[in-house]
Amino acid sequence: MAASQKLSHLLQLADQGPALRAALAEEVAELLTNWPSDYPDSMREICEALLAKAARDLDAATRARLRVQLYSHSELAARVLPRESASQALIEAARSADHLPAALAQNLGVDNKTAQQILDDESGAALAVACKGANIDRAAFSTLALLAHPGRDRSHAFAVLDVFDNVPISEATRLLRGWRASQAAA
């Protein structure tokens, strides 16, 4: 099939709506992994954008199949099928504010009461320990700390970051395990 006909076919599939997103994504992924030499590179960029857009509407199982299909093209997979990190989901929950304790509890492996106590700590030290113990990176911790206690001045934000930086990971991991164990014992 000629490049222009193939592109037209793919765009028609895209117009069919969400029902055919998986078929579209798999067909575009196949095309990208076996790119015909007579197809122009400019069309490749369009196909990558089309795949990225279609992938947003796919369920986790289909996205996983696409990652396998694109395994030998890891850079392409990273561009069009980025993995949502647990930290990112936690930040999104913090932005919506109402789900943060439950999201933090799930991420840390503690109950909602413990997560709420961690968030209620005005110093931010408990959140620093929890995040460091759960291997949540500094940038995600900083965002969570700011969203958990909005309106704080800059000096408090820097103090909280210092706490995060100065907590040894071994100590943070031990404390997080302790919170989990006390919850299990109760």
C-alpha positions in Angstrom: 0.0 0.0 0.0 1.3 3.4 -0.9 2.3 5.8 2.0 -0.5 8.2 1.3 -3.1 5.4 1.2 -1.8 3.9 4.4 -1.9 7.3 6.2 -5.4 7.9 4.9 -6.5 4.5 6.2 -4.9 5.2 9.6 -6.6 8.5 9.9 -10.0 7.0 8.9 -9.5 4.4 11.7 -8.7 7.3 14.1 -12.0 8.9 13.2 -14.0 5.8 14.1 -13.8 6.7 17.8 -12.7 4.9 20.9 -14.0 1.5 19.9 -11.2 1.0 17.4 -8.4 2.7 19.3 -6.7 -0.6 20.2 -6.8 -1.8 16.6 -5.5 1.6 15.4 -2.7 1.6 18.0 -1.6 -2.0 17.2 -1.6 -1.3 13.4 0.4 1.9 13.9 2.9 0.2 16.2 3.3 -2.5 13.7 4.0 0.0 11.0 6.5 1.9 13.1 8.4 -1.2 14.0 8.6 -2.3 10.4 8.9 1.0 8.7 8.9 0.6 4.9 11.9 2.2 3.3 9.8 3.9 0.7 7.6 5.8 3.3 8.7 9.4 4.0 10.1 10.2 7.5 7.6 13.0 7.8 4.9 10.4 7.9 6.7 8.6 10.7 6.3 11.6 12.9 2.6 11.7 12.2 2.3 8.0 13.0 4.1 8.5 16.3 1.8 11.3 17.2 -1.2 9.2 16.2 0.0 6.3 18.3 0.6 8.5 21.3 -2.9 10.0 21.1 -4.6 6.6 20.6 -2.6 5.1 23.5 -4.1 7.6 26.0 -7.5 6.0 25.5 -6.3 2.4 25.9 -6.6 0.2 29.0 -3.6 -1.0 30.9 -3.6 -4.5 29.3 -3.5 -3.1 25.7 -0.8 -0.6 26.7 1.2 -3.5 28.0 0.8 -5.4 24.8 2.0 -2.4 22.8 5.0 -2.1 25.1 5.9 -5.7 24.2 5.3 -5.0 20.6 7.6 -2.0 20.7 10.2 -3.7 23.0 13.0 -3.5 20.4 12.3 0.2 19.9 12.6 1.3 23.6 13.0 5.0 22.7 9.8 5.0 20.7 7.9 3.2 23.4 9.1 5.7 26.0 7.9 8.6 23.8 4.5 7.2 22.8 3.7 5.0 25.9 5.1 6.8 28.9 4.6 4.9 32.1 2.7 6.8 34.8 4.8 6.6 37.9 3.3 6.0 41.3 4.7 9.4 42.3 2.8 11.0 39.5 -0.5 9.4 40.6 0.1 10.5 44.1 0.7 14.1 43.0 -2.5 14.0 40.9 -4.3 12.9 44.0 -2.7 15.7 46.0 -3.9 18.2 43.4 -7.4 17.0 43.8 -6.9 17.2 47.6 -9.9 15.0 48.5 -8.1 11.7 47.7 -4.6 12.4 49.0 -4.9 10.4 52.3 -6.2 7.3 50.5 -3.7 7.6 47.7 -0.8 8.1 50.2 -2.0 5.1 52.2 -2.1 2.9 49.2 1.3 4.1 48.0 3.0 3.6 51.4 1.2 0.4 52.4 -0.4 1.9 55.5 -4.0 2.5 56.6 -5.8 5.8 55.9 -5.5 6.9 59.6 -1.8 6.6 59.5 -1.6 8.4 56.2 -3.7 11.2 57.6 -1.5 11.5 60.6 1.6 11.7 58.3 -0.1 14.5 56.3 -1.2 16.3 59.5 2.3 16.6 60.8 2.9 20.4 60.5 6.7 20.0 60.4 6.6 17.8 57.3 9.1 15.4 58.9 6.7 12.5 58.8 5.9 13.0 55.2 9.7 13.3 54.5 10.3 10.0 56.2 7.4 8.3 54.6 8.4 9.4 51.1 12.0 8.6 51.5 11.2 5.2 52.9 8.9 4.5 50.0 11.5 5.6 47.4 9.5 8.6 46.3 11.9 11.0 44.7 12.7 14.5 46.0 10.8 16.4 43.4 7.6 14.4 44.0 8.1 14.8 47.8 8.5 18.6 47.4 5.3 18.8 45.4 3.4 16.7 47.9 4.7 18.8 50.8 3.6 22.0 49.1 0.2 20.6 48.2 -0.4 19.1 51.6 0.2 22.4 53.3 -0.4 25.3 50.8 0.3 28.8 51.8 3.5 28.1 53.7 6.4 30.5 53.3 9.5 29.6 51.3 11.6 29.1 54.4 9.3 26.3 55.6 9.5 24.7 52.2 13.3 24.7 52.3 13.3 23.4 55.8 11.1 20.5 54.8 13.4 19.7 51.8 16.3 19.8 54.2 14.6 17.2 56.4 14.0 15.0 53.4 17.7 15.4 52.3 19.0 14.6 55.8 16.9 11.6 56.6 19.0 8.5 56.0 17.1 6.1 53.7 17.8 3.2 56.0 16.2 5.1 58.9 13.2 6.1 56.7 12.7 2.6 55.6 12.9 1.3 59.2 10.3 3.8 60.3 7.9 3.1 57.4 8.2 -0.6 58.2 7.4 0.2 61.8 4.2 2.1 60.8 3.2 -0.9 58.6 3.9 -3.3 61.4 2.0 -1.4 64.1 -1.0 -1.1 61.7 -0.8 -4.9 61.1 -0.6 -5.6 64.8 -3.7 -3.5 65.5 
